[in-house]
Every structure is written in structure tokens, then in C-alpha cells.
Amino acid sequence: MSLVNYATREITCKIVYYGPGRSGKTTNLHYVYGQVPDERKGKMVSLATQTDRTLFFDFLPLDLGTISGFTTRLQLYTVPGQVYYQATRKLVLQGADGVVFVADSQARQLDENIESLQDLHANLGNQGMDPRTVPLVLQYNKQDLPHDMIMSVDDLDEALNFRGVPRFAADALHGVGVFETLRGIAELVLKRLASPAEAGSR
Amino acid sequence: MPLDPRSRFDTFVVGAANRLAVSAARAVAQSPGAAYNPLFIYAPSGLGKTHLLSAIGQLAKQLQPDLQVEYITTDELVEQLHQAVTRGETEAFRQRLAELDVLLLDDVQFLTGRQETQSELLRLFNVLQRSGKQIVLTSDRPPAEIADLDDRLMTRFSGGLLVDMGAPDYETRVAILRRRCDERDVTFAPGVVEEVARVVFANVREMQGAINRLIAFQTLGEGDVTVEGIRGLLGDRGNGGGPQRLTPKSGEYESFLSGLAVAVAQHIDARRVKLVESTAEWRTQGYRTAALERALQSAETADPDALLKEFEEKVTRLRELEQEIVALDPSQRGSVQFRDPEAIEDLERLAEMLRAESSPPPPPDASLVRAEFEVGPSNQLAVHAADAIVEEPGVRYNPLVIHGGPGVGKTHLLHAIGNELVAASGGAMTIACVNASDFVNELIAALQDSAIETWRGRYRRVDALLIDQIEMFAGTERTQDEFFHLFNTLMEAGKQVVLTSSRAPRTLTEMDERLRSRFEGGLVVEIQPPDRLLREKLIARQLAAAGVTPTPDVLHAAAGLEMPTARDALRVGERLAEMAMHSRGRLTSADVSRVTAVRRSTPVHRATPSGDTPFGDREKTVWDWPDLSGRIIEDLR
């Protein structure tokens, strides 16, 4: 899926936003969509239920133009978070170059976060991808909610970030941390594209 | 053209969009001809290409004052060439350029439609690159987009490092403007420089023009420039509905892009840079780097590290081959093939040939000829097969395995086949005819001398391999393994293999099954103990050689003696000939009886019924066994 083509100087990466239902994956994409100049983005495909839950997946193609001489394209996908869309999650995860795990910072959502993270690992394994080497960043979303409702970044680290991957506190609805997260995963993916062994030993 | 002393590396503001180009330029200035050659920098007008060229020239001169550095624009090059042609001084013009150490050629996009200059530049390129001189080119577009550019020039332009420069990001623009203000010793009110940096300009040059205008306005005493006044002062650009901002609401997006640009430059292009760097390094050392260049040209799927490692291994092998080949054939010294990793296969073949020539395989014994090999019912099948092989080597019976007890003539027939093959080919065929124990000893000696390749080479190039007493391979491992590969190589090449054995191949249980099955795959023929007719022929031949003509009765009686081997028959013949000498050429049946007595009074070398002991035959006994160390090496390897 991922490609660095030196002949045509093109880079193409597929990034999947993963996480439990209602954690804010689609919101991330919406914010990115809103900020990217029109000529740089394709049509955002979003298949949602009447209650606005992602039914199938969201897809946002970004053509970032020439970066350092490379025509760079990012394809952003989200998976439906609800547990019963397992087959779709597997499908979307195929060929992913990097994964953003969007966790819901609310304390009462901790179990869903952990379950979804385990689900991610299992699905990556099923795809023949080594969960330890796939570029991954965590986003702790909804950090804008009252402190008594949410877990701190440190506590979330303790609970979810056992691999010590880059993580970003975010308020996706207002765009806080959205681009930082995207940049974080994009850098990891590029690093891995450049040197699979090095990225793999991360 | 003189270099602009203000355009140096320390006056060039580095940002994400030009970091790679600046790094490459600096590397080139520090070691011209070694790092990236040619270095091709492309960027839209006004982003600092000429500045970088000048910076390279000045740093290179600063580090090595003796360097001949020339900066020239393509238009000037065209002009100078025309003048030289007009004055008839083309050669002097070429000579002058050929003596340069660093050529800095600006704006090569203007080569479009100038075929004559392109040809001249191609010639110059070849001269400079051959002598390791540095070439740096700039253009407003990549080589592939320069119209009417000669393919050969395009390949050369793309053969080093191609690097582009983008428009500077906001922070870099601010830094450029601040530096310009410092140079001019002007201080603006807070926010002015930042506001100018937010205005959209086509390039840095235009932006510098704008700040120049503001500097002029401020220093001419028209009052301090204010943030609000900028739009009015910059005319259309400032008034067109207010300055267009590069970073309006989407500042985040631009920052994201800027960060990504750094990552791409750092991670993705770094791979290419490493590849290019190594390619240049190998090329500097004189090696052909076509494989690496192809990787650079094509979509990158291979791991550059693996690619470089493979290339290094090939270079190591090239060096080994060069050493060996030159030692064997000094006339090969300096061959360009030793610098071409793609010529390894050819060189391996050459080395093998030279190895083989330096020690030809053992030939057949010229004294054991086919004409002296008597034929009877007991050996006629083997002889017919041998004759068929001589007629069509490698075609009909391959391999041919001749087995039989000791002394029945296997060795004679084997050498006879070898001699016939040599004769039939007019001496063109290379025949290896060797006793199996000698074959083992040669291999052990080769292992001891680390000359296994040479040993292999001398056998692999033979047209026919004839091995006597193949059963002597019993108990060896390496020999059987080497023989297996040699056998396969020769069979695949359609070369003839003939083997002799004291036993039928299927009974050689101490040999690898893979070998036995291959022996059985050709023709297996047995030579029986000599029949009566053959015995008569052999005795008669010995007597005829001594000038004795026996009566039929005597010959008949002699042939009736017990003679399990052909050699016994020859001995009887010899003995009778001696007797004939003492009885003036006359032989009687009584003489034959005396021969019997003689035979019976001496130990008789006879085969056991199974015929499986070579030790009963002095000639077939191996007296020179390899020493202990040799055996150990054989076993261990």
C-alpha cells in the first residue's frame, strides 16, 4: 500500500484512525477536512447512520502537493468503533501504513478503550502485521471535558501506552491536537518507509 | 564570471524547504567531485539557486585556494562558445573548461534548442567527470522537463543528486527579511517584518524587493513604516483586498506541511541521498555503478542498505577475481571489467578458464591405445559402447560405467577411449583421465592449498571425464560431494563421462545413493574374464611381438590354460615367447605344460568369484594413501 516512488517522486500513505465508538475519530477527519485548502483535499466519503455514527468508514484523501520534491498523498480512514462492526474494521485496516488510536479520555470509557486497543492488536495480527512494529500514535481525545470526568494524560499513559508510543492530548472538536497527531503518525510512517528495520525496533 | 562575495553559505537562510539542497551544496563545496556529482539544483526563479552556486564556489576556493572554479550562466556559455567558434578557437575554449576543478553552471533550462551547446556540454561533462571534477547545475525545472534536452545529457544531469528547493515557510521568510534588515542596518517597528512575511510573493527575490522598498521609504525620512501602512506602500500587492495571507486560518495546516517536509527530507530523501552518495563514491573509485543508478531511476522498492551491501560484496569479489586473474594472466591487468560488478560472471568464467589452463587435467596414457585392445565375446559389449562414445561423445551412452574384475582390461579400455576421443577431435578435446585415488589426492591437496576453485576449474572445463576405479571413492565425503556436482555440471553441458569399477555400480553401497543412481542412469556394461578366443588373441599378439608363430595346437593348448584375467593371458604369451627364444622359435605342447607349471609355482593373482578385491592386483592397489592430515582435512571439510 505505502509507496515511495523515486522515479515519479511520489509518496502515498494510508493512515487509519482506530478507537472505540464515539471517541472522536470522524471528528478528527472533519477538522482536518475543514483546515485543508480545497485544492488539496478530495471529497470526504462518510457513511453514517441516522444518528451520525460511522456505519462503514470515513475516507479523506489529502494531496499535500510537492513536499521536499515528493508529491505526497495521505489517505485517512476511520473505522466504525462499535463492537459489532468487526468485519469492517478488519477490512479498513488492510494495508494500513500507520494507525492513530483515538482514545476517549472519559474515565468511564476506560474499559472500551482497552477493549478497542486489544481489538486493534488482534486485527493487526490477523492481517499478518506485527502490532509491535506498525507505526502507531495515541490520541487522548476530549481532554477539554471537566477534570473530574476524564483521566489525566499520565493516567491514560499508564493504562494504554504500554509501548511508549508518541501520544497527543486533544480536543478534536475544536481542533486541538488534531494536526499534531496527524503529523506524529505521518512522521512515524515516513520513518518506517525510509528504514523498516529502524522503525521496527522502535 | 566573478562570484558575488555576498552570496555565501552564512548569508543563506536555511529552512525546511531548502535544507537538503543546502546540505548537498555544502558537501560538494567541502569535497568537490567526491560527494554528489553532478549536483543538480532546481527551483522556481528567485529562491536562491544562484546564491547557492556562488556559495559553493566561494567555500570551495576558501578551503582549497588552488582550485579552478568557474561560475557561468548557460547563456554566457552559449555566447562564449559562439565566439570561440567564430574565432576558430574552439579547442582553446574546450581546453580551458576541461582544466576546471569546479564548474558552476546556472540556468541550464536555457539549453533548450541549443543542440550545438548541448553537444559541447556533453563532451565537457564526460571530460570533467572522468577526471573526478565537480559539476553543479541549476535549473528552474527538473532535467526531465527541460524541452529538447539530449537524452544523454538528461541521463548525466540525473546521474548525481537531483534536489529541489521550495518556497520558504513563514518562519524562514521572517528570518530572510530580518537578515536583510540587519545587512542594511535598518530597524522596523515591531510586527512590520512579520507582516511583510505574510504577504504572498512569487519568490524570495520579490519579497526582498518589497522590503527594499520599505527600507528606502524609512531611510528617506518619510517616517517609520507601520504595520498598517504596509499595504499602501506595497501598492497593488498590498491593496488587492488586503495582503493575501499564506497562513490565515489554516496556519495549522501550513505548520503541519512544514513539519512533514522536514520528515520527508530527513527520512525519505535521506535514503536516496545515501544511495547517491555511495554511488558517487564507487564511481569515484572507478567502478561502474549501473545497478545503483538503475535503482535510483526506478521506483524504490528495494532496501538501499541491502542494495549497497550487495554491491559491496560484488566489489569485494571483483577485487579477489582481479588479484587471481592478473596473477594467472598479467595481460589482463587494468581491464575495465574489474571495475564492473555486472561483469562478475564473465570474470568468473575467465578465472575458471585460466585456472584450468594453468594446470590441465591429467590426460589419458598414450600407450594404452584402442588398436592394441583385443576384442572377444567377454568384452565386446564394452568395446562397442566405447566405440559408440568415440563416435558421438556425450550423446548415446552417458555416463558409461564399465565394471569387471581386476586385470580384464578396464583401465586399458578407459585410456583407449580417451586417446581415441583426442585423436577423433584432432586434439581439440580436453580429456581428463584419472585414477579415482589420484582424484581424491588432488582434491585433498587443493583443499590444503586453498585452491579448490582451481581444482574445480580444471575438471569443469573438460570435454570428457574418465575416472578409473570409481570404487576408490568409498569412504570419502567431500570427494563424493565434489564429484556429484562435477558430474552434474558435465552432464548438463553434454560432456561425456566414463567410469570404471571393479564392481557393479549398484553394489557400491559405500557410495552416495545419489551417485549410484546416476551411474545406473547411463549404460552399465561388464567385462567378463577373458574368453578362450580373447585369450588366444592375447597370447598370439605377445608371441607375434617376439616374432614367434605358434602352431594352432600350441595356441589352442595355451588358450586352454586357466587365465582369469587378460593380464594373465599376456603373461602366458610372454613366457611362451621366452621359451621360444631358447628353442629357436619352436614351441610344443610340452612347453605349454611347463608354463602351467611355472604359473602354478608362483602366486597367482586371481579374482575372487565376486571379483571385488582390488588388492589381489598390484597395479590396482593404492600404495600411496593420503597422509593422516590430508584424511582429516578431507573428513572435516
Interface residues (C-beta under 8 A of the other chain):
Chain A: L3 V4 N5 Y6 A7 T8 I11 Q35 V36 P37 L64 G65 T66 I67 S68 G69 F70 T72 G175 V178 F179 L182 R183 A186 E187 L190 K191 L193 A194 S195 P196 A197
Chain B: A16 A17 L20 L162 V163 D164 G166 K249 S250 E252 Y253 S255 F256 L257 G259 L260 A261 A263 V264 A265 H267 I268 D269 A270 R271 R272 L296 Q297 S298 A299 E300 D303 D305
